[in-house]
């Protein structure tokens, strides 16, 4: 959805749409400040419902059956994609983004918690898969809508994306080998996974709401750095990138919208690399407290680029946004892996759900920050 943010916002400006949107800009400095809404609004619609759902699942949904949760995920995904594809109205399209956000909130909190029933290597596999989906989704969208490639409309592209909920459902119900100690057992399905390395019986600690709040306290020193990392990261991604435009000769002949879409692909590539590399690069735990400062540095870099347009070529910006993705992905995967290995089994599922909520809090804060800074920069540019 975030890769399509520029196109979704364009529905609000469709009456004034010109052919220049698909043409390569003739000069740098032609920002999206001509009365356009910040892409932070799409981010807000994409993440605030996600946060609310994660909090509700964290405190009240841990005993809900995983299969039922996934049914809602698949159903909401299909409806959300259809609404965004078919609607010509900006606000109705945003409602589709909200449905997608609810689906992602249920899905992510469920899958991360579900990983507590598997060996800790599953955490790496989950984050790697999450990174892969981000890269594939953004790349496919950019390629299908790129004027130099498929040049499809937003509607056609999203209708093609309806295959994703089908793949998601088939993967969970037909392919995934589920632990036998959970609520559902596929009696006729041959088990191929070796559960001897996993905790076969996971007795979750029965806790009250007050006790759950107390369980969060030891996790705060993990939560705070992650919130800062994702606040800076998504302020870059949905606040500054929209305002960074390079002229034709310095941007591989990409149009304004194409530049935005390929920024998203490069960023997602960075998160994928970092989320998949924990086995190869297992950096020390203290790096979790360094990443916030590094990411804030990246945010300042893009702030001044959006304001001053000092970079000579888009490739430099691509490298920096790649690094921003590396920092964000590394922060998440290291934290989840550490929690999975150190937290007692009976509260591990709840603890993992808490951590997945932390990055979402940072992204919600980034949405408001992105909208504010978009207006600040555009006011200064005049």
Beta strands, then each sheet from edge to edge (+ up, - down):
end
